[in-house]
Amino acid sequence: MAVGADLVLNFADGGLPTTCGDPTEVGEVSLGILHEFTKVSPDLIFVKFGSCLLSYYNALPVLDSLEFRQHIVSLILTAEDTAAAWGLKRAMEEHEMAVTLITDPLVNNVDYVSYIEEELGCLRRATRTSSLFISQGLENT
C-alpha cells in the first residue's frame, strides 16, 4: 500500500506569492488548486491556511465559497487557549461551519480539555498526539 501525498500544491503554484490581497482572486486560485487535486481522485485533501482564520490571509472568504465548502468533511482548528478556542468556534458558527477537532500547541491540562470537549462540544487533542485523534475524528464525521 502506497503512503504519502501524491500531489502537493500551494498558492505559488496558482500564481500567488501570498493569500494576502484580493479575496476574489484568492478564492479563484483556491478553487483552481482544489480542481487540480480532484483530478487525481485522492482519498483525502488536506488544506492548511496561513497564520489565522481571522486575518488578511483570506481564509474565511475561501471557506465561505459554497463550491469550496462542498469538499469539506472535517474542520480542524488550532487554538492557543480557551479564549481562542471559544472565539474560533463562534466565528465558524457565524459562517455556518461545524468544528470537528481543536488542537493546541501549548496548553495540555484537564481544565482546558474539559472546556473544549464539554462546553464547546469539540474533540480536543494536543498537537503532539493529534494524528491518531485526527484520523479518529474524521472517522466519526
N, C-alpha and C positions, 0 to 999 in steps of 0.2 A: 504494500500500500504506500503510495507516494504521500509525503507530508510537506508542508511548507506552502508558501504562496506561489501560485502560477503567474500572477500578474501583480505588479506594484506600480501605482501611479500617484502623482501628486499634482498640485496646481501648476507647477512649472511645465509639466507635460501638456497641460491645456493652454499654455502660453501666458500664464500669470505668475509673476515672481512672488506675489503675496495675495492673500484674500482680503486685505485692507484695500478699499477702493469702492468702485461702483457695485452695489449689491446685485443689480440686474446682471452684470457681466459675470460676477462670481457665481450666481445661480445658474447661468447658462453653461459655464465651464464645468460646474459640479455635475450637471446633468449629462454633459458630454463624457466626462470621466466615468460616470455611472454606466452609461451606454457601452463604453469600451469594456467594462468589467462584465456586463451581461453577455457579451459575445463569446466568452469562454465558459459560460454556464457554471459558475463557481458554486460550491456548497455554501460559502459564506463570503460576504463582502464586509470588511471591517473599515469603518471611516473614523478617523481621528481629526477633530477640529483643533484649531490653534489654542492659544492660551486661555481663552474664556468664551463661554457662550454669550455673555452679556458684554460685548465689546465691539470694536470696529472691524473685527475679523469676519463679520458677516455670516456667522454660523446660523443664527436664527432665521434670516431670510432664506437660506438653503433649506433648513428644516421645515419652514412654512410652505415650501413648494409641495403641492399635492402630488406632482409627478415624482418628486424625490421621496416623499413620505410613504408612498405605496410600497417602497422597497424596505422600509424599516420594520424589523421584527422585534428588536430589543434596543432600548436606550440605556446606556451605562454612563454614569457621571462620576466625576471625582470631586470631592469636597474636603477642604482642609479642616472644617469643624462643623458643629451642628447648625450654626447660623448660615453657613454657606450651603449646607445640605438642604435646609428649610427653604432658602431663597431659590435655589436651583429647582427644587421640586415644584414650588409655587409658580415659577416662571414657565416651567414646562406645562403645568396645568393651564395657565393662561393661553398657551399655544396648543392646547388640547392634545398633549403628548404624555403618555404614561412612562414613568421611570421604572426600569426593571431592576437596576442594581446601582448602589452608590458605593464607590471605593474611596479609600482615604490613604494618602501617603504618609501621614504623621500620627494621627490620633488612633489609638487602639486600646480603648478601655471599655468597661462594662456599661457605663452610663451612655457613652457615645453609641455603642451597638444597640442598646435598648431604645434610645431615642429614634435612631434611624429605622429600626425594624418595627417598633410598636407605635410610635407617634406618626411617622411618615409612611409606614406601610411598605417599605422597600427592603430588599435584601441589602446587607452591608457586609463588606469584607475588606480586610487590609490588602493593600496593593501587592505586598509580597506573596500573598497566597491566592490572589484573585483568579488566576487562570482556571483552576479547578472549579471555583464557585461561579465564574462567568459561564462556563460550559453548563453547569447545573442550572443556572438562571435561564439560559437560553432553552434548555430542555423543558423548563417549566412554563415557557411562554406560548 
